[in-house]
Amino acid sequence: MADAGHKILLVDDSEDDRLLLRRSLKRFTDVRIVGEAEDGQSAIDYLSGIGDFSDRDRFPLPDTMVLDLNMPGLNGFDVLEWLRDEEFTGLGIIILSSSGLQVDMERAKGLGAHHYVVKGPMEQMAGKIAQLLALSSSSPPIVAAP
């Protein structure tokens, strides 16, 4: 079934990181990347259904967003702040960041992120993401490092 599993919106300014993560996540049959965005504004446009993203057959709403924090223009924190004012109930947010700073982790959590994964080898990050998705929605937020 096409809608089975976790539907992911992958948001990262690095095309290489998106490609490698997409390839690494393919081994998990219950994970499907339904969209990608290269910056915070594109993520907001995708979630809002603005412009090209208005076709929900081509750009379905995700149930989880994997969001990089450090991007040009609107960064991951900006997206999290925008989401606080929107009604995207049920949207899981996994932060993927090269920053392992406690202050960044706490800020992301305070803005509504459910999980925080420090960037490392792609195969390990993909495994952590799949593991986090497998947890029940009632689990407390987790900080994971590869």
N, C-alpha and C positions, 0 to 999 in steps of 0.2 A: 504494500500500500504506500503511495507516494507521501502521505502525510504522517506516516509512522515515525516514531522517534523524536529526537530533539532537533528543532529547527533553529539554526544558528545564523545570526548576523555577525560577520567578522569585520571589525573596524580596526585598521592599522594603517599608518601612512607608508609603511615599508611593503612594497609590492612583493619583494623577496620573502619577507616573513609571512605574508598572506599565502603565497604559493606553497611554501614549505609546510605551514600549518594545515592548509587544505589537504595536501598530500598525506600528511601524518594522520589526520582525522579520518581519512577514507577507510582505514582498517577497522573502524568502529561502525558497525552496521546500524546502530541506533542514533547516529549523529549525521545530520544533513545540513550543509551550509546552503542557506536559501538566498543569501545576499552578502555583498561585500561593500565596504565604504573605505575610502582612503583618507578621510579626515572627519572631524567632528560635525561640520556642517552637512556633509554628505550623509552621515549617520542620522542626523535630525531629519533631513529631507526624506530619507528612506522610511523612517518610522512614521513620519507625518503623511507619507504618500504624496509628496509634492513633485510636480514635473514628471519626469520619466518614471518615477517610482509610484505613480498613481495606479498603474496596472498591477493589481494584487495577484493576478494569475502568474505574472512574470516575477513579481517582487512581493512574495507573501510575508505577512507579519511573522517575525521570529518569536519563539518562546524564550530564547536566551540570546544575549548579546555578549560577545567576547570583545572587550574594549581596551585598546591601548591608551595609556594616559598621556604620553608625550607625543603630541602631533602638532604640526604647524597650524596656525589659525585657531579654530576652536579645538581645544584639547579634550581629553577624556573627562577631566573635572568639569569642564563647561557642559559637556553632554549630560553628566550626572546632575548638574544643577538644573538644566533644562527639564530633565525627566521628572524632577521633584514636583514641578508645576503641571505636569501632564498626567493623564490617566491611562497609564500602561500597566494595568494590574496584571500580575502574572508574568511580567517580563523579568527573567533572571538576568543578573549582570555579573559577569566574571571579568575582573580587571586582569589584564596581561601587561606587565610593566617591567622594564629593566631596573626600576627603582625598588630596592628592598628597604627603603627608609620607613621606619615606624610611623613618622608623621604623615607620609603619603598613604600608608595602609589605613591609618585611623581616619584621615580625611575622606578617603574613598568609601569606607564603611559608613561614616557619618552622612555621606551624600546618597546612600542607598545601595552601594555595591554589596552583593551577596558573598562573593569570594574574591580573593586576590592571589594571583599566581605570579611569581617572579620569573622573568624570562630566563630560559636556559636552553639546553638542547631540545629541538623541536619534538622529537619522539617522546621525550619525557614530559614536555608541556602538554602534548596531545593526550597522553595517558592521564595526566592530572585533570585536564578538562573533562575527559570522559568519566573519570572517577567522581568528580564533583557533580556532574550531571546525573550520575546514577544514585546519588544520595537523595533521600526523601526531601521534599520541600519543607518539611518541619525541622530539618537539621539546622543548627546554628551556623552562622557564617564561619568560614574557614580561611586561614592564611596558609597557603601552600608554597613551598619552594621545590624546584625540581631536584 
